[in-house]
Amino acid sequence: MNILYVTSEAVPFCKTGGLADVSGSLPVALAGNGDRVSVILPLYKSVKEKWLSELHFEKYIYVNLAWRRAYCGLFSIRREGVTWYFVDNEQYFLRDELYGHYDDGERFGFFSRAVTELLKVLPDKPDVIHCNDWQSALVPVYLRDEAVRDDFYKGIRTVITVHNIEYQGRFGREALEDLFGLDRGWFDGGTIAFDGDVNLLKAALMTADAITAVSPTYARELKYAYFAHGLDSVMRLNEGKLHGVLNGIDMVRYDPRQDKNLACRYSERTLSEKTKNKLALQKKMGLAEADDTPILAMVSRLVSHKGLDLVCEVLDRFMEKDVQLVVLGKGESGYEDFFRSAQQRYPGRISVYLGYSEELAMQIYGGSDLFLMPSKSEPCGLSQMIAMRYGTVPIVRETGGLKDTVRAYETPSGEGNGFSFADYNAGDMCHVICEAIDLYHNNKDAYKLLQTRGMTGDFSWTRSAQAYQDIYQSICSK
Ligand code: GLC
């Protein structure tokens, strides 16, 4: 089958979050399973600066977006069995940040429109267009809109994947005609209207042939108001075409046997070598160099749905134990201030890096013993899988993909690959953190078994790529 994967970010070209990891590895896995796969994304400034000399200029067209007519260049590169296309328009994409601009609606309206119009000039017509989050949510809508007038668009199937329903692409009513060039019927009929606004994600949920959420548990959670940020009724309405498919991780990129960021490479058979990474991390982060003190790590955006208020509430309680804490991330200033002051209060025991560094992140995965992810909601979460792959035992709240990937340690059987707690409650989290620290100190064998199970777990894309292919097949045969 011929698949066109539409995304606003993809590793190794550009990344702000987990969407980029998925977009960088799922298409490669699909191609590996025999599909013809292309990916299309905007040509951002950072991509242009780094990759332009390797990109091949294909052609340009002009794209109509409401009353605008905008230049649209198309570049490509062939990598890992996949054709990667880049949409060029300097006015929209030659900027420092990927998102967060006053005209994001117009920028991604243009992108989605460009994808629709480029279909006519791409070498072969896709059977399925797989869209991701609100930035490409207009594609299924444009296809339906065009199909009424133009047979070319009939029969192309669409999938929308929800990576995080918090971000929906909501704009004022006036955006419909003026920005997106759509007829008022789309609003009056309710497809794109939500709470008086234009809601791009809702429109995709209503029009795509299939909806996928990035884990089975998240697919179930999305039908409830607590998780759906207002769209629970839309999810329930479209339940028949909703699937949960668990993300994988790139098992080659994330491999402690060959990760060049590490002081010392290791596998489940040479686990004692992990200690060298721990000592290197302690040294680098200004922590006391103690190989028998467990390091509890967090690598996370510092935003509320990551469960940070739980950590703020009980930090002093679990710090009574023999443990060190490492935090890497940036985000809301309240949390940044909290961790900055915690570092001052616990010199040599807490170390915080308020920013993002891929190199340091990998050294943290490699050098830590426990990995904390107490998220309020977590559509899938990739960090817990990366942590397990590096023999760092996760402590998670049972939500979304965390629930689907981490099996809680059980006594007396010793089963499991991590620790978890069910309710969003600081006391419960603290209890489980202390349990994990105690296991580390007092039952080395059981702790080691958890590590080994994590390191040998299958987090590859193989199974999930097949699940997507089954969905593609089923919508194409309808
Ligand atoms: C979003 C979600 C995260 C998920 C990622 C990739 O960033 O918040 O849980 O792992 O998308 O699907």
Boltz pocket constraint, residues with backbone or C-beta under 6 A from the ligand:
constraints:
  - pocket:
      binder: B
      contacts: [[A, 17], [A, 18], [A, 19], [A, 22], [A, 162], [A, 163], [A, 164], [A, 214], [A, 247], [A, 378], [A, 379], [A, 380], [A, 381], [A, 382]]
      max_distance: 6.0
